[in-house]
Amino acid sequence: MDLIFILKIIICLGIFIGIYAIIRNFDIIRIILIYFKDKLLRK
């Protein structure tokens, strides 16, 4: 029971850290998405 609880805490922390990293790097992600959109539509 304790192992499952610890794993849930670790997974939740990982999700929060991932969301924080995505929010911090949102400008970079947006630039990459714009680049791929231009590549696909230019063909």
N, C-alpha and C positions, 0 to 999 in steps of 0.2 A: 504494500500500500504506500509506504514512504517513497519507494523508488518511482512509482507512477506520479506521485505528487511532485517530486524533484524534477522529473522529466517534463511535466507540464510547465513548471516555472521556467526551465531552461528554454523550452520552445517559445513561450510567451515573450521572454526577453529577446530571443533571436528575432521574432517578428517585429517587436518594437524597434530594435536596432536597425533592421532592414528598412522599415518605413522611414525612420529618421534619416538614414543614408540616402534614400530615394528623394526625400524632400530637400535635403542639403544639395544634392546634385541634379535638381530638376532642370536647371538651365542647360547642363551638359546633355541630359537625356532629350530635352526638347530639340536641341541642335542636331543630335544624331537622328531623331525621328524626321525632322525636316529634310535632312540630307537623303535619307532612304526614300522619302516620298518623292523628292525631286528625281532621284535615280529611277524609280519605278514609272513615273509619269512621263519622263523624257524619252525613254525607249528609242 
